[in-house]
C-alpha cells in the first residue's frame, strides 16, 4: 500500500486491509465489531479519504519513485519486527485469567454479548477518547473544506484576471466559439 504511486489506489487498497481486520474480528468472535469496521471505516472513513484526495487534485504531482533516506532505518526495524513476530508465534504462552483483559468471556456473557460489553466499555470508561476522536475528525473535515475553498477562490481570481487581460475575439468565428 505504501509503495503504490497513485494515492487513490492506495486508499482503495486500504479497504482491503479494513476487510482483513474485520475478518480478524470475526475469528475472535465479535461479529458486531466486524460489521462496524466495514460500515464505519470502509464505508465512511475511506470515502472521506477519497473525497479529500479528489479535492487536492493530485494530477499535477510528479509520478516518479523516490527513495527516502529513512528507508535505511526502516529496513532494520522491519527485520526486528519480523524476528519479534516469529518469536511470539513460536513461544505463545497459555492464556490465563491475568491476560484476558478487563472483560473476560464470562463477564461478556453476563452482560448479554459482545455488543453490550463494547457499549458499556465505550460509553463509561472511554467516553472522553471517543468524543475527542469525534471532534478531531470533524475538525479535519472542516479544515479540508476550508482549504479547498481557498484554493478555488484563488483560482477564480486568477482566471478572472487572465480573462480580463486577453484581447477580444477579432473574427465572428472566434466570437461564436465563446
Secondary structure in CASP SS format (residue, H / E / C, confidence):
PFRMAT SS
TARGET T0000
AUTHOR 0000-0000-0000
METHOD secondary structure of the structure
MODEL  1
X C 1.00
X C 1.00
X C 1.00
X C 1.00
X C 1.00
X C 1.00
X H 1.00
X H 1.00
X H 1.00
X H 1.00
X H 1.00
X H 1.00
X H 1.00
X H 1.00
X H 1.00
X H 1.00
X H 1.00
X H 1.00
X H 1.00
X H 1.00
X H 1.00
X H 1.00
X H 1.00
X H 1.00
X H 1.00
X H 1.00
X H 1.00
X C 1.00
X C 1.00
X C 1.00
X H 1.00
X H 1.00
X H 1.00
X H 1.00
X H 1.00
X H 1.00
X H 1.00
X H 1.00
X H 1.00
X H 1.00
X H 1.00
X H 1.00
X H 1.00
X H 1.00
X H 1.00
X H 1.00
X H 1.00
X H 1.00
X H 1.00
X H 1.00
X H 1.00
X H 1.00
X H 1.00
X H 1.00
X H 1.00
X H 1.00
X C 1.00
X H 1.00
X H 1.00
X H 1.00
X C 1.00
X C 1.00
X C 1.00
X C 1.00
X C 1.00
X C 1.00
X C 1.00
X C 1.00
X C 1.00
X C 1.00
X H 1.00
X H 1.00
X H 1.00
X H 1.00
X H 1.00
X H 1.00
X H 1.00
X H 1.00
X H 1.00
X H 1.00
X H 1.00
X H 1.00
X H 1.00
X H 1.00
X H 1.00
X H 1.00
X H 1.00
X H 1.00
X H 1.00
X H 1.00
X C 1.00
X C 1.00
X C 1.00
X C 1.00
X C 1.00
X C 1.00
X H 1.00
X H 1.00
X H 1.00
X C 1.00
X C 1.00
X C 1.00
X C 1.00
X C 1.00
X H 1.00
X H 1.00
X H 1.00
X H 1.00
X H 1.00
X H 1.00
X H 1.00
X C 1.00
X C 1.00
X H 1.00
X H 1.00
X H 1.00
X H 1.00
X H 1.00
X H 1.00
X H 1.00
X H 1.00
X H 1.00
X H 1.00
X H 1.00
X H 1.00
X C 1.00
X H 1.00
X H 1.00
X H 1.00
X H 1.00
X H 1.00
X H 1.00
X H 1.00
X H 1.00
X H 1.00
X H 1.00
X H 1.00
X H 1.00
X H 1.00
X H 1.00
X H 1.00
X H 1.00
X H 1.00
X H 1.00
X H 1.00
X H 1.00
X H 1.00
X H 1.00
X H 1.00
X H 1.00
X H 1.00
X H 1.00
X H 1.00
X H 1.00
X H 1.00
X H 1.00
X H 1.00
X H 1.00
X H 1.00
X H 1.00
X H 1.00
X H 1.00
X H 1.00
X H 1.00
X H 1.00
X C 1.00
X C 1.00
X C 1.00
X C 1.00
X C 1.00
X C 1.00
X H 1.00
X H 1.00
X H 1.00
X H 1.00
X H 1.00
X H 1.00
X C 1.00
END
